[in-house]
Amino acid sequence: MENLQRVNLLLERRQRQALERLARQRNRSVSDLVREYITAGLREDNSQQRERLLALEHARTLRARIMKRRKGKPLPDVVKVIEKIREERVNELLGH
């Protein structure tokens, strides 16, 4: 077997019962199932992290293309633009 290390793990009663039932059905140990589920969970986490990193890289590439098209002129501060629009609308509603 691989280089296994003992870990104490607290489970809810229903979790332990479900694991034991599944282990019996599959003729495997609870430990084996837990290792399998942990591996699958870590793989899923890594997959989600990769997706986030790819999205971030795509955003950086898109920003670089926009900056190149704008010849280095920075993008407007969206928060300030929205605040200005709101202020103008309030003044319009108040008749200023």
Buried (B, 14 or more C-beta within 10 A) or exposed (E): EEEEEEEEEEEEEEEEEEBEEEBEEEEEEBBEBBEEEEEEEEEEEEEEEEEEEEEEEEEEEEEEEEEEEEEEEEEEEEEEEEEEEEEEEEEEEEEE
